[in-house]
Amino acid sequence: MSDFVGRQEELRVLKDAYERPGSALIPLYGRRRVGKSELILQFLKDRPGVYFLGKQAPAGMQIEEFLGEAAKVLAEPLLASLSAESWANALDAVVARWKSDRKLVLALDEFQWIVAASPELPSILQERWDRSWRQAGNVLLILCGSYVGFMEREVLGKRSPLFGRRTAQILLRPFGFRDAALFHPRYSRIDQARTYFLCGGVPLYLNRFNDGRSIEGNVAAELLDEYAPLYREADFLLREELREVTLYYAILSAIAAGHTTVQEIARQAAQDPRGLSYYLQQLIELGYVERRYPLTGEPPSPRAVRYDLADPLLRFWFRFVFPSTSYVRHMGAERALRDLIRPHLDAYFGACFERLCREALPWLYRQEGVAAAFEVGQYWSKTTQIDVVGLRADNWTDLGECKWGPVRSPRAVERELDEKARAYPNPRGATIGRRIFVRHLPAKAAKDSGAHWHGLEELYG
């Protein structure tokens, strides 16, 4: 399987910026491992460009490396011998030596690390853009970062020197479940879904799963073998991005175990709840945690907010691997899979299926020709849990029930959803639609029940 899949729309944005007249400035950002660097390198395959990967290193060392890379790309050996005094001098020297009619691509990857060593760099880029590059029309500047909060504040935010100067922007998200399936064409729809439940839409993780092995075989080989790259992926991600890693581990472990309110997380992590907001926000900005609330159309109560692990790999690792590290190392991957994971895996997949169904609802709306704006989420109260809520601006609200396991009585499922629909607040007085999402469509699903049944095959289109 090719390492590069999809991203045609993002490549089109970059291609259009390169081919149209005038210089372009494009921030490209998204969580780590989502494929930002691969996207840039794919775009640069047939185009001249200086690609520089920032790192946690002194400014002088980074400038020197940038000049060395530019010397090779531009076939200008003297660039490598320039004194690395400042980014201003380095950038001026590189652009001045560009003589082609085509645009020069300057791609600064891991921009947050470059700026950490050179805080003046955004102002330097702003000055070059305003005084020279924009008028010259011969530069495509790509600023790429993995820390979403940093990019939104320091590149896109109103206080940034670069504010208002972007000509386009790309927030690169993990693949959706349909595109993720392209990584494993030999798998059945069910196994493609199971893979998505474990890897999400992160290309690096999807590439590690081999569709020549079973799902459980991949779990043992890639997630439970202590020598496999994904076994230590959670630790790598957290230590690379964060300080006080021990506290973040405690927070993520609490959430993975089902403790989703601030009070519950604080109790499990032995912390004061008032001090958790900063740490939760850091995890949200990195794309590892998400904030949820019951979707009714009214402003949510702060006390109703819950937190969940947004990253499927971290969710699985903190649910099954981290609490049992000693057992996994002592007994081995196969026995850990048999004793600790397999008995709980189908129930775990059931909760993951609810997420997939919420992701699928916008696609269903497009297929059905729904033109109204909408919001998708879920609803809960002390007595009711509704897996899928589609809140539409045309005064229609869809309520959905998700069943990953076998459905023995379609009528019983429909009655269960009817009871939940009656308990839903519906403050707008909207018409209520009912949808039931299942792995396999039951043979006896009533066609006149008023509920739309959706099987996994349909969701994958």
C-alpha positions in Angstrom: 0.0 0.0 0.0 1.3 3.5 -0.9 2.3 5.6 2.0 0.3 8.6 0.5 -3.4 8.3 0.2 -6.1 10.9 -0.5 -5.7 14.6 0.3 -6.6 15.5 -3.2 -8.5 18.6 -2.1 -5.6 19.9 -0.1 -3.2 19.2 -3.0 -5.5 21.2 -5.2 -5.4 24.2 -2.8 -1.6 24.2 -2.9 -1.5 23.6 -6.6 -3.8 26.5 -7.3 -1.8 28.8 -5.0 1.3 27.8 -6.9 -0.1 28.3 -10.4 -2.1 31.5 -10.1 -0.3 34.9 -10.4 1.1 36.4 -7.3 2.8 35.2 -4.2 0.9 33.1 -1.6 1.1 32.5 2.1 -0.6 29.4 3.4 -0.6 28.2 7.1 -1.0 24.4 7.1 -1.7 23.0 10.6 -3.2 20.0 12.4 -2.4 17.6 15.1 0.8 15.5 15.0 0.9 12.4 12.8 -1.9 13.6 10.6 0.3 13.8 7.5 1.2 17.4 7.1 4.8 16.8 6.2 3.9 14.1 3.8 1.4 16.4 2.1 4.1 19.1 1.6 6.6 16.6 0.3 4.1 15.2 -2.1 3.3 18.7 -3.4 7.0 19.4 -3.8 7.7 16.3 -5.9 7.5 18.2 -9.1 8.1 21.7 -7.9 11.2 23.6 -6.7 11.1 24.3 -3.0 13.1 24.6 0.2 11.6 22.3 2.8 13.0 22.9 6.3 11.9 20.9 9.4 12.2 22.9 12.6 13.4 21.3 15.8 14.1 22.1 19.4 17.6 23.6 18.7 19.4 26.9 18.9 18.4 29.5 16.3 21.9 29.6 14.7 21.9 25.9 14.1 18.5 26.0 12.5 19.4 28.9 10.2 22.6 27.1 9.1 20.6 24.0 8.3 18.1 26.0 6.3 20.8 27.6 4.3 22.4 24.3 3.6 19.1 22.9 2.3 18.5 26.0 0.2 22.1 25.6 -1.3 21.2 22.1 -2.6 17.8 23.0 -3.9 18.9 26.2 -5.7 22.3 24.8 -6.8 23.9 27.7 -5.1 26.8 26.3 -3.0 27.7 29.7 -1.6 24.5 29.8 0.4 25.8 27.1 2.7 28.8 29.1 3.6 26.9 32.3 4.5 27.2 33.4 8.1 24.0 32.3 10.0 23.4 35.7 11.7 19.7 36.0 11.4 16.6 34.6 9.7 16.2 38.0 8.0 19.6 37.6 6.2 19.1 34.0 5.4 15.7 34.5 3.8 16.8 37.5 1.9 19.8 35.6 0.5 17.7 32.6 -0.6 15.0 34.6 -2.3 17.5 36.9 -4.0 19.2 34.0 -5.6 16.0 32.6 -7.1 16.0 33.4 -10.8 13.4 31.1 -12.2 10.0 32.2 -13.7 8.4 29.6 -11.5 7.6 30.3 -7.8 9.9 29.3 -5.1 8.2 27.3 -2.4 9.5 28.0 1.1 8.0 25.4 3.5 8.8 25.9 7.2 7.7 22.7 9.0 7.2 22.5 12.7 7.0 26.2 12.7 6.4 26.3 16.5 9.8 25.0 17.2 11.5 27.5 14.9 9.7 30.4 16.5 10.5 29.0 20.0 14.2 29.6 19.2 13.5 32.8 17.1 10.5 34.7 18.5 11.2 37.5 16.0 10.6 35.2 12.9 6.8 36.1 12.4 7.7 39.8 12.3 10.6 39.1 9.9 8.2 37.2 7.6 5.6 39.9 7.8 8.1 42.6 6.8 9.4 40.5 3.9 5.9 39.7 2.8 4.7 43.4 2.9 7.8 45.0 1.4 8.9 42.5 -1.2 7.5 39.0 -1.6 3.8 40.0 -2.2 4.7 42.5 -4.9 7.3 40.2 -6.5 4.8 37.4 -6.9 7.4 34.7 -6.9 7.1 33.1 -3.5 4.8 30.4 -2.0 5.3 30.5 1.8 4.0 27.5 3.7 4.0 27.7 7.5 3.3 24.3 8.9 2.7 23.5 12.6 1.5 20.6 14.8 0.4 22.7 17.7 -3.1 23.9 16.7 -3.3 26.4 19.5 0.0 28.0 18.6 -0.8 28.3 14.9 -4.2 29.8 15.6 -2.7 32.4 18.0 0.7 33.1 16.5 0.0 32.8 12.8 -3.7 33.3 12.3 -4.6 35.3 15.4 -5.3 39.0 15.5 -2.2 39.7 17.6 0.1 37.9 15.1 2.3 40.1 12.8 1.1 37.8 10.0 -2.6 38.3 10.7 -4.7 39.0 7.6 -1.9 38.1 5.2 -2.7 34.5 4.5 -4.1 33.8 1.0 -5.5 30.4 2.0 -5.2 28.1 5.0 -5.4 24.3 5.5 -6.4 22.7 8.8 -5.4 19.1 8.0 -7.7 16.7 9.9 -7.4 13.0 10.3 -9.0 11.0 7.5 -12.7 10.2 7.9 -13.7 6.5 8.1 -14.3 6.2 4.3 -10.9 7.5 3.3 -9.3 5.5 6.1 -10.7 2.3 4.5 -8.5 3.0 1.4 -5.5 1.9 3.4 -6.9 -1.6 3.8 -8.7 -2.6 0.6 -8.6 -6.3 1.4 -10.5 -6.0 4.7 -14.2 -6.4 5.0 -16.3 -3.3 5.9 -16.5 -4.6 9.5 -12.7 -5.0 9.7 -12.2 -1.6 8.1 -14.4 -0.1 10.8 -12.6 -2.0 13.5 -9.3 -0.7 12.2 -10.7 2.9 12.3 -11.9 2.3 15.9 -8.2 1.5 16.8 -6.2 3.8 14.5 -8.6 6.6 13.7 -7.8 8.5 10.5 -4.1 9.0 11.3 -2.0 7.8 8.3 1.0 6.7 10.3 -1.1 4.4 12.4 -3.2 3.1 9.5 0.0 2.2 7.6 1.2 0.1 10.5 -1.9 -2.1 10.3 -1.5 -4.8 7.7 -4.6 -6.1 6.0 -2.8 -9.4 5.4 -3.3 -10.0 9.2 -6.4 -10.2 11.3 -7.4 -7.2 13.4 -6.4 -9.1 16.6 -3.1 -10.0 14.9 -2.4 -6.3 14.3 -3.3 -5.4 17.8 -0.9 -7.9 19.2 1.9 -7.0 16.7 1.6 -3.2 16.6 0.0 -2.2 19.9 1.1 -4.8 22.5 4.6 -5.7 21.3 6.8 -3.5 23.4 9.3 -3.3 20.5 6.6 -2.0 18.0 6.6 1.7 17.2 2.9 2.2 18.2 3.5 0.6 21.6 5.3 3.7 22.8 3.5 6.2 20.6 1.4 7.7 23.4 4.5 8.3 25.5 6.3 9.8 22.6 3.5 12.2 21.7 3.1 13.5 25.2 6.8 13.9 26.1 7.5 15.7 22.8 4.7 18.2 23.3 4.1 18.7 27.0 5.7 19.2 30.4 4.5 17.5 33.6 3.8 14.4 31.6 2.8 12.4 34.8 -0.2 14.6 35.4 -1.3 14.3 31.7 -1.0 10.6 32.0 -3.3 10.6 35.1 -5.8 12.8 33.3 -5.9 10.6 30.1 -6.1 7.4 32.2 -9.0 8.8 34.1 -10.9 9.8 31.0 -10.2 6.4 29.3 -11.6 4.6 32.3 -14.9 6.5 31.9 -14.4 9.4 34.3 -15.5 12.3 32.0 -16.5 15.2 34.2 -13.9 17.6 35.7 -14.8 16.5 39.2 -14.4 12.8 38.4 -11.1 13.4 36.5 -9.8 15.5 39.4 -10.7 12.8 41.9 -9.0 10.0 39.9 -5.9 12.2 39.2 -5.8 13.4 42.9 -5.9 17.0 41.8 -7.8 20.1 42.7 -10.5 20.5 40.0 -9.8 24.2 39.8 -6.3 23.5 38.5 -7.3 21.1 35.7 -8.7 23.5 33.1 -5.2 24.5 31.8 -4.1 20.9 31.3 -7.4 19.9 29.7 -7.1 22.9 27.3 -3.6 21.8 26.3 -4.8 18.4 25.4 -7.7 19.8 23.5 -5.4 22.1 21.5 -3.2 19.1 20.6 -6.3 17.2 19.3 -6.1 14.5 21.9 -9.1 15.4 24.0 -12.5 16.9 23.1 -15.1 18.8 25.1 -18.6 17.5 24.7 -22.1 18.7 25.9 -25.7 17.5 25.5 -27.0 18.8 22.2 -30.5 20.3 22.5 -30.2 23.7 20.7 -29.9 25.6 24.0 -26.7 26.9 25.6 -25.2 24.0 27.6 -24.8 24.2 31.3 -21.1 24.2 32.3 -21.8 21.4 34.7 -23.0 19.3 31.8 -19.7 19.4 30.0 -17.8 16.1 29.6 -14.4 15.3 28.3 -13.5 12.4 26.0 -10.4 11.1 24.2 -10.6 12.3 20.7 -7.7 10.2 19.4 -8.6 6.5 18.9 -5.1 5.2 19.4 -4.7 7.0 22.7 -8.2 6.0 23.8 -7.3 2.3 23.2 -3.8 2.6 24.7 -4.9 4.3 27.9 -7.9 2.0 28.2 -6.1 -1.3 27.8 -2.3 -1.1 27.6 -1.2 1.6 30.1 -3.1 0.1 33.1 -1.5 -3.3 32.3 2.0 -2.5 31.2 3.6 -4.9 33.7 1.3 -7.8 32.6 1.9 -7.1 28.9 5.7 -7.1 29.4 5.7 -10.2 31.6 3.1 -12.4 29.8 3.6 -11.2 26.2 1.4 -9.7 23.6 -0.7 -12.8 22.7 -1.6 -13.6 26.3 -2.3 -10.0 27.1 -4.7 -9.9 24.1 -6.4 -13.1 25.2 -6.8 -12.3 28.9 -7.1 -8.5 29.1 -8.5 -7.2 25.8 -10.4 -9.8 23.8 -13.2 -10.2 26.4 -13.9 -6.5 26.3 -13.2 -5.7 22.7 -16.7 -6.0 21.2 -18.2 -3.7 23.9 -15.4 -1.3 23.3 -16.1 -1.3 19.6 -19.7 -0.6 20.4 -18.9 2.8 21.9 -16.6 3.5 18.9 -19.4 2.7 16.5 -21.4 5.5 18.0 -18.7 7.9 17.0 -18.6 6.6 13.5 -22.4 7.0 13.2 -22.2 10.6 14.3 -19.5 11.1 11.7 -21.6 9.5 9.1 -24.8 11.6 9.6 -23.5 14.6 7.6 -22.9 12.3 4.7 -26.4 10.9 5.0 -27.7 14.4 4.9 -25.9 15.1 1.7 -27.2 11.9 0.2 -30.7 12.9 1.2 -30.4 16.4 -0.2 -30.7 18.1 3.2 -29.7 21.8 2.5 -30.2 23.2 6.0 -27.3 23.9 8.3 -26.9 21.3 11.1 -25.0 20.3 14.2 -24.3 16.7 15.2 -23.7 15.5 18.7 -25.3 13.4 21.4 -27.6 13.9 24.4 -27.5 12.6 27.9 -29.2 13.2 31.2 -29.5 11.3 34.5 -32.0 8.9 32.9 -31.4 9.0 29.1 -28.6 8.4 26.7 -29.1 9.2 23.0 -26.2 8.2 20.8 -26.7 10.5 17.8 -28.4 13.9 17.7 -28.7 15.8 14.4 -29.9 19.3 15.1 -31.0 20.9 11.8 -31.9 24.5 11.1 -35.0 23.5 9.2 -36.7 22.7 12.6 -36.0 19.0 12.3 -34.0 17.0 14.9 -32.8 13.4 14.2 -32.3 11.1 17.2 -30.2 8.0 16.6 -29.6 4.7 18.3 -26.5 2.7 17.5 -26.2 -1.1 17.9 -22.9 -2.8 17.1 -24.0 -6.1 18.4 -26.6 -8.4 16.7 -30.2 -7.1 16.7 -32.5 -9.9 17.7 -35.7 -7.8 17.9 -35.9 -4.8 15.6 -39.2 -3.8 17.2 -37.6 -3.7 20.7 -34.9 -1.4 19.4 -37.5 0.9 17.8 -39.5 1.0 21.1 -36.3 1.8 23.0 -35.6 4.7 20.7 -39.2 5.9 21.0 -38.8 6.0 24.8 -35.6 8.0 24.5 -37.2 10.4 22.0 -40.0 11.1 24.5 -37.4 12.0 27.1 -35.5 14.3 24.8 -36.1 18.0 25.8 -36.7 19.3 22.3 -36.8 23.0 23.4 -37.3 24.2 19.8 -40.5 22.1 19.3 -38.8 20.5 16.3 -40.1 17.5 14.4 -38.3 14.4 15.6 -36.8 11.9 13.1 -35.6 8.5 14.2 -32.5 6.7 12.9 -31.1 3.3 13.9 -27.5 2.4 13.0 -26.5 -1.2 13.0 -23.6 -3.4 11.8 -25.9 -5.6 9.8 -29.4 -4.7 8.7 -31.9 -7.1 10.3 -34.0 -9.1 7.9 -37.2 -8.1 9.6 -36.7 -4.4 10.2 -40.1 -2.8 9.8 -40.4 -0.6 6.8 -43.4 1.3 8.2 -42.1 2.1 11.7 -41.0 5.6 10.9 -37.4 4.9 11.8 -34.7 4.9 9.2 -32.4 1.9 9.5 -28.7 2.3 8.3 -26.3 -0.6 8.0 -22.5 -0.4 7.9 -22.4 -1.1 4.2 -24.6 2.0 3.5 -22.5 4.2 5.8 -19.4 3.3 3.8 -21.3 4.3 0.6 
